[in-house]
Amino acid sequence: MVAVHPPGPKTVAIVGAGLTGLLAAHGLQQNGFNAVVFEREVSLDERQRDWTMLVHWAMPIFEKLVPKDILADLHKAVCNPYLDFDEQVESLPCYNGVTGGLLLRSPTPGARRVTRRALRRLLARRLDIRWNKTVTAVSSTENGVRISFEGEDKFYADFLLGADGSSSKVRELLLGFETARPRPSGFLFATGITKYADARKTNAIVEAHPVASLMMGTGSVGAVGGTSSTPKLLLSSLLISKAHTFRFGYVVMSISDPEDASTWTTFWTKIWRAESVKLSGQEALEYIENNTSPLRDVFQSAIDWTPRDSSVHIDEMKYWIPTPWDNLGGRVTLAGDAAHPMLIYRGQGFQHSITDVNNYVETLTRLESLGDDAALRGEALMNYDAEMIDRGSKAVQQSLEEAEKSLDPEKIKHMLMATKGHVRSA
Ligand SMILES: Cc1cc2nc3c(=O)[nH]c(=O)nc-3n(C[C@H](O)[C@H](O)[C@H](O)COP(=O)(O)OP(=O)(O)OC[C@H]3O[C@@H](n4cnc5c(N)ncnc54)[C@H](O)[C@@H]3O)c2cc1C
């Protein structure tokens, strides 16, 4: 089937119904564009893995991009909307994994922690999303761009935005497989969604902080396979071949009854350096137990108490440092994780997605007011790409440096997390 876009407003095809693609669709729709989102998953519920994320320095930009009714319902995506938000609640404490004392507290004024799934559900409202559409090819036409999908389907649009995540097919189509390939970082991360159904356990966990807390630098056991900077503290325990855990965090993920902590769902992450594995469920829990060094206090209990049937996943974090691509005369570009997949330190990924989307919407809106001129289009999109590549490269590099520093208790105090907190740094 060949779908030809109708005359009238310009059509932007967006590949990927993740948060970047959905946000871009709203930003474009609000500015008079026809936005059509193509997603390879069959529905919003297909993906099992969920996580929480902090929306912090880019919150004011996010608020500008989404329609008012969605913004009014943002509390539906917030992990714990029942809190009285103040300076203490809007901060992220980080505890010392060796002593248990407070290492640092990062201020996050105005920030809200949301779950990806709930925010995605909210942002999917009133959008034209075509599910079960896997993009396989992209090419230019005389007046725009042609997108091909698995099967015989094609779609014609004026512009194409690749928002298809860290292993982006659009990126691969623009740059070739080898150049576009996401790079393994050597850092593994586990996520666990837990419902203890026991108010005492949940209360013990939220005592350190009602939203989220971190623990770093657990140096009591373990040595790192393939680590370039083995902490001195650990040299005496090299015989214990467990991977050094350097960061752990937990958060309140969702609340059914604010008065009854046994109904709350919590979420934890653990990061360490090791050989790549991809595991889920009980296998993942057993791997963590047997191969990563234990934490202390309630941070360890959060894992020990995890019911065996919980949603637990382990994967390696991947990154890609953006490099210029051929944007097909200003018709095709990238945004979000497709453009700059980074490690999850200081929660910067989605902040940069929001920034990309805002810049993209502004670029296309400005172009509309200037008329349909190929030279102007080429220049405008080249400027969009250049800014994003520069900013994205810095952010990806910083995430890698943060990861390296977090392995060494001596260097934790030099991390951006400690010196700058969560503010924008790229
Ligand atoms: C545990 C964790 C914690 C995080 N915490 C934070 C935080 O606190 N703050 C922060 O700013 N960021 C955080 N991030 C990063 C943030 O989640 C991501 O940057 C953001 O969600 C990226 O969204 P995206 O839409 O660009 O990519 P994705 O969510 O990957 O979406 C891409 C979509 O494209 C679809 N797709 C892929 N290929 C194709 C194809 N060929 N055809 C059609 N569709 C396709 C996929 O199915 C997917 O739905 C965190 C990430 C993790 C994993």
The ligand as a Gaussian input file, in Angstrom:
#p B3LYP/6-31G(d) Opt

LIG

0 1
 C       17.104000       2.730000      34.253000
 C       17.102000       4.025000      33.501000
 C       16.995000       5.212000      34.196000
 C       16.992000       6.427000      33.514000
 N       16.892000       7.580000      34.234000
 C       16.851000       8.759000      33.587000
 C       16.665000       9.968000      34.328000
 O       16.549000       9.972000      35.561000
 N       16.620000      11.137000      33.628000
 C       16.787000      11.185000      32.265000
 O       16.771000      12.273000      31.691000
 N       16.969000      10.055000      31.561000
 C       16.986000       8.850000      32.167000
 N       17.123000       7.691000      31.451000
 C       17.255000       7.786000      29.982000
 C       15.890000       7.906000      29.322000
 O       15.058000       6.843000      29.751000
 C       16.044000       7.840000      27.795000
 O       16.984000       8.818000      27.388000
 C       14.741000       8.113000      27.085000
 O       13.700000       7.279000      27.585000
 C       14.949000       7.859000      25.579000
 O       13.745000       7.786000      24.906000
 P       13.710000       7.567000      23.332000
 O       12.289000       7.776000      22.955000
 O       14.742000       8.418000      22.661000
 O       14.153000       6.056000      23.083000
 P       13.332000       4.695000      23.381000
 O       12.613000       4.787000      24.659000
 O       14.305000       3.597000      23.197000
 O       12.230000       4.634000      22.232000
 C       12.527000       4.240000      20.915000
 C       11.299000       3.614000      20.286000
 O       11.587000       3.320000      18.908000
 C       11.073000       2.054000      18.580000
 N       11.838000       1.515000      17.434000
 C       13.111000       1.054000      17.425000
 N       13.481000       0.669000      16.187000
 C       12.407000       0.879000      15.374000
 C       12.170000       0.684000      13.990000
 N       13.120000       0.198000      13.159000
 N       10.956000       1.016000      13.486000
 C        9.975000       1.532000      14.292000
 N       10.159000       1.742000      15.620000
 C       11.359000       1.426000      16.166000
 C       11.262000       1.241000      19.864000
 O       10.411000       0.121000      19.906000
 C       10.924000       2.289000      20.933000
 O        9.557000       2.295000      21.278000
 C       17.123000       6.452000      32.097000
 C       17.229000       5.258000      31.384000
 C       17.206000       4.057000      32.076000
 C       17.305000       2.776000      31.289000

